Amino acid sequence: PELKFDLVFIDGGHDYAVARQDLLNMRDLAHATTVLVIDDLVPWEQDHGVGPARAWADLLDEGVVTCDEIWQDGRRVDAPAPPGSRSLS
C-alpha cells in the first residue's frame, strides 16, 4: 500500500506462526523510521507469551526488526523477566 504509518502496534495472535506473520506483515505499512510496538513478550505466560516472544527474538536475530526499548509493567527494562504481566518492545 502507498499509505505508511509512523507507529504500528501489534497485539495479535499468540502462537508463533501468527505472531511472526503479524510482524512480517507490518513491513508493508512501515517506513524506515516507523516505531513498532509488539505486546505480550512474556514467555513465562505459556498461554499467550511464548509465541510472540519467540517470533520477536527470531526477527531480531534475522535483522528484520531492531529493538530500542523494552517496557514491562510500565517500567523501562533491559530485558523482560518474570514476574510481570505485560511486556512491550
C-alpha positions as CSV (number, residue, x, y, z in Angstrom):
1,P,0.0,0.0,0.0
2,E,1.0,3.6,-0.5
3,L,-0.1,4.6,3.0
4,K,2.7,4.2,5.6
5,F,2.4,4.7,9.3
6,D,4.7,6.3,11.9
7,L,3.5,3.8,14.6
8,V,2.5,0.2,14.2
9,F,1.1,-1.6,17.3
10,I,0.9,-5.4,17.2
11,D,-1.3,-7.2,19.7
12,G,-2.4,-10.1,17.6
13,G,-2.3,-13.9,17.5
14,H,-0.3,-15.6,20.2
15,D,1.0,-18.7,18.6
16,Y,4.5,-18.4,17.0
17,A,3.4,-18.6,13.3
18,V,0.7,-16.0,13.6
19,A,2.9,-13.6,15.7
20,R,5.7,-13.9,13.2
21,Q,3.4,-13.3,10.3
22,D,1.9,-10.3,12.1
23,L,5.4,-8.8,12.4
24,L,6.3,-9.6,8.8
25,N,3.0,-8.1,7.5
26,M,3.7,-4.8,9.2
27,R,6.6,-4.2,6.9
28,D,4.2,-3.1,4.1
29,L,2.7,-0.5,6.4
30,A,6.1,0.9,7.7
31,H,8.7,3.3,6.5
32,A,12.4,3.4,7.6
33,T,11.6,5.3,10.9
34,T,8.3,3.6,11.9
35,V,8.1,2.8,15.5
36,L,6.9,-0.8,16.0
37,V,5.4,-1.9,19.3
38,I,4.6,-5.5,20.0
39,D,2.7,-6.7,23.0
40,D,2.9,-9.9,25.1
41,L,6.6,-10.6,25.2
42,V,6.1,-12.6,28.3
43,P,7.4,-16.2,27.5
44,W,6.7,-17.3,31.1
45,E,3.0,-16.8,30.4
46,Q,2.5,-20.0,28.5
47,D,-1.0,-19.2,27.2
48,H,-0.1,-16.0,25.3
49,G,3.6,-15.0,25.6
50,V,5.7,-17.8,24.2
51,G,4.8,-17.3,20.5
52,P,5.2,-13.5,20.4
53,A,8.5,-13.6,22.4
54,R,10.0,-16.3,20.2
55,A,8.8,-14.6,16.9
56,W,10.3,-11.2,18.1
57,A,13.6,-12.8,19.1
58,D,13.9,-14.6,15.8
59,L,13.2,-11.5,13.8
60,L,15.7,-9.6,15.9
61,D,18.3,-12.3,15.2
62,E,17.4,-12.1,11.4
63,G,17.8,-8.3,11.4
64,V,14.2,-7.8,10.3
65,V,13.5,-5.6,13.3
66,T,15.6,-3.7,15.8
67,C,14.9,-3.0,19.5
68,D,15.4,0.4,21.0
69,E,13.4,0.0,24.3
70,I,11.6,-2.7,26.3
71,W,8.9,-1.8,28.8
72,Q,7.5,-4.2,31.4
73,D,4.5,-3.3,33.6
74,G,5.1,0.4,33.0
75,R,8.8,0.4,33.6
76,R,11.7,0.5,31.1
77,V,13.8,-2.7,31.5
78,D,16.9,-4.2,29.8
79,A,15.0,-7.5,29.2
80,P,11.6,-8.9,30.0
81,A,11.7,-11.2,33.1
82,P,9.2,-12.7,35.4
83,P,7.2,-11.8,37.3
84,G,5.3,-9.5,35.0
85,S,2.0,-9.5,33.1
86,R,2.8,-7.0,30.4
87,S,5.9,-6.5,28.3
88,L,6.3,-4.4,25.2
89,S,9.1,-3.8,22.9
